Amino acid sequence: MPDAPRPLGRTGRSVPPIGLGCWQLGGDWGEVTESDALATLHAAVAAGVRLLDTADVYGDGRSERLIARLRRDLGADADELFVATKVGRRADPHVAGEYTPQAIRAWVQRCLDNLEMDALDLVQLHCPPPDALEDDAVFETLDDLQRDGSIRAYGVSVETVGEAERAMDRPGVVSLQIILNAFRQKPLESVLPRAVASDVGILARVPLASGLLSGKYGKDTTFAPDDHRNFNRHGEAFDVGETFAGVPYEVGVEAAREFAALAPDGVTPAQMALRWLLDRGGVTVAIPGARNPEQAQANAAVMSLSPLGAEVDAAIADVYDRRVREHVHGRW
């Protein structure tokens, strides 16, 4: 029997625990045609996915506009979807001083226009500069937008555990998006327990470590020039933790080989990685990306898999401790 929907913090909504991250459908992962992107969205929804996570900068709005197309195609059934978008990365330069009330309102309006929605289900600050988390005016503006009906709820997407803690200090924050996967386990220590205690939903992003945890990559694997796994390998464009979860590529390939060998019969390494996430207490929804319908369907099928069990959990923890921990645990 598939996993039951899980309450998403204090939004009043529940969502199945596998969503769809829509960064890949916007850009920075190599080319995905419009027809492939729409087919992927439809396949995900048909397979039981209901939460779609996007951002105003994914393809300069392309991802949001594709979701609007999906919503038109679904008609009345679109009301079953929960669309989470993000704002803030349009700030140039990306500094706290650019997070003015006027800018935030403009960003939200652009999302409303792109998504063709009267109110946004969830708006998340998109990995804001740490100082923005200390700015009362930022959160007062979000409160105002919620009161006037432009947004139904708001949360924060963060890079570090410290930023997660500061975000949860804000009483209006109902969700937290953070990198969490078998190769980035630090949030398990304090962030998830506090989120449970505070009724804050957790969206686990980069759940496959940019594909490393699929076990399909080798040291000679190449990526397209417009794929962040090429151009952001060392953090040239944004936080390096967003690419391969911050694990040095050669280290990750070796660790992923050990990880893949732990997969139970009939379960792919990628599915094991997602099931591991769903088995962590406090995770509301994992948001893997997909470039085609087959990937979206395989990800959604994880909701029907049994928990991995203590033996596999222990083996995954051992791979992390021996291979990965020293490279990521103290940094984020």
C-alpha positions in Angstrom: 0.0 0.0 0.0 1.4 3.4 -0.9 2.6 5.8 1.9 -0.2 8.0 3.1 0.0 11.7 2.5 1.8 13.7 5.2 0.8 17.0 6.7 3.0 19.8 5.3 3.7 21.8 8.5 0.9 24.2 9.4 -0.3 24.7 5.9 -3.4 22.7 6.5 -2.6 20.5 3.5 -1.2 17.0 3.2 0.9 15.8 0.3 2.2 12.4 -0.8 5.9 12.0 0.3 7.4 12.0 -3.1 7.1 15.3 -5.0 8.7 16.6 -8.1 11.5 19.1 -8.2 11.1 21.2 -11.3 14.6 22.8 -11.6 15.5 20.3 -14.4 12.5 21.4 -16.4 13.7 25.0 -16.3 17.4 24.8 -17.0 20.9 24.1 -15.7 20.6 20.3 -16.3 21.1 20.2 -20.0 18.3 20.6 -22.5 14.8 19.3 -21.8 12.4 20.0 -24.6 9.0 21.6 -23.8 7.2 18.4 -24.9 9.4 16.2 -22.7 8.9 18.6 -19.7 5.1 18.5 -20.1 5.1 14.7 -20.5 7.2 14.4 -17.3 4.9 16.6 -15.4 1.8 14.7 -16.5 3.5 11.3 -15.8 4.4 12.4 -12.2 0.9 13.5 -11.5 -0.5 10.3 -13.0 1.8 8.3 -10.7 0.5 10.0 -7.6 2.8 13.1 -7.2 1.0 16.2 -5.9 3.7 18.6 -4.7 5.6 20.5 -7.4 8.6 22.5 -6.3 9.8 25.3 -8.6 11.3 28.8 -8.5 11.0 32.0 -10.4 14.6 31.7 -11.7 14.3 28.2 -13.1 14.7 28.9 -16.7 13.8 32.6 -16.0 10.3 31.5 -15.3 10.1 28.6 -17.8 9.5 26.0 -15.1 6.6 28.0 -13.6 5.1 28.6 -17.0 5.2 24.8 -17.7 3.4 24.1 -14.5 0.8 26.7 -15.5 0.3 24.6 -18.8 -0.1 21.5 -16.7 -2.7 23.1 -14.5 -4.6 24.2 -17.6 -4.5 20.7 -19.0 -5.7 19.2 -15.7 -8.7 21.5 -15.5 -10.6 21.1 -12.2 -8.1 18.4 -11.1 -5.4 21.0 -10.8 -6.9 21.9 -7.4 -5.3 18.7 -6.1 -1.8 20.0 -6.8 0.3 21.8 -4.2 2.7 24.3 -6.0 5.6 25.4 -4.0 7.7 28.2 -5.6 10.7 30.2 -4.5 11.7 33.9 -4.7 14.8 35.9 -4.0 17.5 34.7 -6.4 16.4 37.4 -8.9 18.1 39.9 -6.5 21.2 41.3 -8.3 23.5 41.4 -6.4 22.2 38.6 -4.2 22.5 40.4 -0.9 20.2 41.0 2.0 19.8 44.7 1.1 18.0 43.7 -2.1 15.2 41.9 -0.2 13.1 45.0 0.1 9.3 44.9 0.6 8.9 46.3 -2.9 11.2 43.6 -4.4 9.5 40.7 -2.5 6.1 41.9 -3.7 7.3 42.2 -7.3 8.9 38.7 -7.2 5.6 37.2 -5.8 3.5 38.9 -8.4 5.8 37.6 -11.2 5.2 34.0 -9.8 1.5 34.6 -9.7 1.6 35.7 -13.3 3.9 32.8 -14.5 1.8 30.2 -12.7 -1.5 31.8 -13.6 -2.7 31.5 -10.0 -4.7 33.8 -7.8 -2.8 32.8 -4.7 0.4 30.8 -4.3 0.2 27.7 -2.1 3.7 28.2 -0.7 6.4 30.8 -1.3 9.9 30.0 0.0 12.8 32.4 0.3 15.3 30.9 -2.1 18.5 30.3 -0.1 18.5 34.0 1.1 21.7 35.7 2.3 22.0 34.9 6.0 21.4 38.6 7.0 18.0 38.5 5.3 16.9 35.9 7.9 17.6 38.5 10.5 15.6 41.3 8.8 12.1 41.7 10.4 10.9 43.6 7.4 11.3 40.6 5.1 9.0 38.5 7.3 6.6 41.3 7.9 6.2 41.6 4.1 5.5 37.9 3.8 3.0 38.2 6.6 1.3 41.1 4.7 1.2 39.0 1.5 -0.4 36.2 3.4 -3.0 38.5 4.9 -3.9 40.1 1.6 -4.3 36.6 0.0 -1.5 36.6 -2.5 0.2 33.7 -0.7 -1.3 31.0 1.5 1.9 30.1 3.4 5.6 30.8 3.4 8.8 29.0 4.2 12.5 29.2 3.6 15.0 27.2 1.5 18.4 27.1 3.2 22.0 25.9 2.5 23.2 25.2 6.1 21.9 23.8 9.4 22.6 27.1 11.0 20.4 28.9 8.5 17.7 26.3 9.1 17.8 27.0 12.8 17.5 30.8 12.2 14.6 30.3 9.8 12.7 28.2 12.3 13.0 31.0 14.9 10.5 32.9 12.7 7.0 32.0 13.9 5.4 32.4 10.4 7.7 29.9 8.7 5.7 26.7 8.1 8.2 24.8 5.9 11.9 24.4 5.5 13.6 23.1 2.4 17.1 21.7 2.9 19.6 19.4 1.2 19.2 16.0 2.8 20.2 12.7 1.4 22.3 9.6 2.2 25.4 11.7 1.5 24.2 14.8 3.4 23.0 13.6 6.8 23.8 16.4 9.2 20.2 17.8 9.2 19.1 14.6 10.9 20.9 15.6 14.1 19.0 18.7 15.1 17.0 20.2 12.2 14.5 17.4 11.8 13.8 16.9 15.5 13.1 20.6 15.9 10.9 20.7 12.8 8.8 17.9 14.2 8.5 19.7 17.6 7.6 23.0 15.8 5.3 21.5 13.2 7.4 22.7 10.4 7.3 20.8 7.1 10.5 19.5 5.7 11.1 19.4 1.9 14.2 17.3 1.3 16.0 18.6 -1.8 18.9 17.2 -3.9 17.7 13.8 -2.6 19.8 11.9 -5.1 22.9 14.1 -4.8 22.5 15.4 -8.3 22.2 11.8 -9.6 25.3 10.4 -7.8 23.1 8.1 -5.7 21.7 6.5 -8.9 25.0 4.7 -9.1 25.1 5.4 -12.9 28.1 7.8 -13.0 31.7 6.9 -13.4 34.8 9.0 -13.1 34.8 9.5 -16.9 31.1 10.6 -17.1 30.7 14.0 -18.8 27.9 16.5 -18.5 26.7 19.2 -21.0 28.2 22.7 -20.8 24.9 24.1 -19.6 24.5 21.5 -16.8 25.4 22.7 -13.3 27.2 19.3 -12.7 29.7 20.7 -15.2 29.8 24.5 -14.6 29.3 24.5 -10.8 31.6 21.6 -9.9 33.6 23.9 -7.6 30.9 26.4 -6.7 31.6 28.8 -9.6 28.0 29.9 -10.0 26.2 29.2 -6.7 26.8 27.2 -3.5 28.8 24.1 -4.4 26.6 22.1 -2.0 23.8 22.2 -4.6 26.0 20.1 -7.0 26.5 16.5 -6.0 25.5 17.6 -2.5 29.0 19.1 -2.1 30.7 15.8 -2.3 33.9 15.9 -4.4 32.9 14.1 -7.6 35.6 11.4 -7.5 34.9 10.7 -3.9 31.1 10.6 -4.6 31.5 8.1 -7.5 33.4 5.6 -5.2 31.0 6.1 -2.4 28.0 5.7 -4.7 29.4 2.4 -6.0 29.3 1.0 -2.4 25.9 2.5 -1.8 24.5 1.0 -5.0 25.6 -2.5 -3.9 23.3 -2.2 -0.9 20.1 -2.0 -2.9 17.6 -4.8 -2.2 16.4 -7.0 -5.1 14.1 -5.2 -7.4 15.0 -1.8 -6.1 17.3 0.6 -8.0 19.9 2.6 -6.1 18.0 5.8 -6.8 14.8 4.3 -5.3 16.8 3.1 -2.3 18.1 6.6 -1.8 14.5 8.0 -1.9 13.1 5.3 0.4 15.9 6.0 2.9 14.7 9.6 3.0 11.0 8.7 3.4 12.0 6.4 6.4 13.6 9.4 8.3 11.3 10.8 10.9 10.4 14.4 10.2 10.7 14.3 6.4 7.5 15.5 4.8 8.3 15.2 1.2 11.4 14.4 -1.0 11.6 16.4 -4.2 13.7 14.5 -6.8 13.9 16.0 -10.3 13.1 14.1 -13.4 14.0 14.7 -17.1 11.5 12.2 -18.6 8.3 10.3 -17.7 10.2 7.1 -16.9 12.3 8.8 -14.2 9.2 10.5 -12.7 7.3 7.1 -12.6 10.3 5.3 -11.0 10.6 8.0 -8.3 6.9 7.9 -7.5 7.0 4.1 -7.2 9.1 4.5 -4.1 5.9 5.4 -2.2 4.9 1.8 -2.5 8.1 0.2 -1.3 8.6 -1.2 2.2 10.9 0.6 4.6 14.5 -0.5 4.1 15.0 -1.9 7.6 17.7 -1.6 10.2 20.4 -3.6 8.4 20.4 -1.5 5.3 20.1 1.7 7.3 23.2 0.7 9.2 25.1 -0.1 6.0 24.2 3.3 4.5 25.3 5.0 7.7 28.7 3.2 7.4 29.2 4.3 3.8 28.5 7.9 4.9 30.8 7.8 7.9 33.7 6.2 6.1 33.5 7.9 2.7 31.6 11.1 2.9 31.3 12.6 6.3 34.7 14.3 6.4 33.9 16.2 3.1 30.5 17.7 4.0 29.4 17.3 7.6 31.3 20.2 9.0 30.7 22.5 6.1 26.9 22.8 5.9 
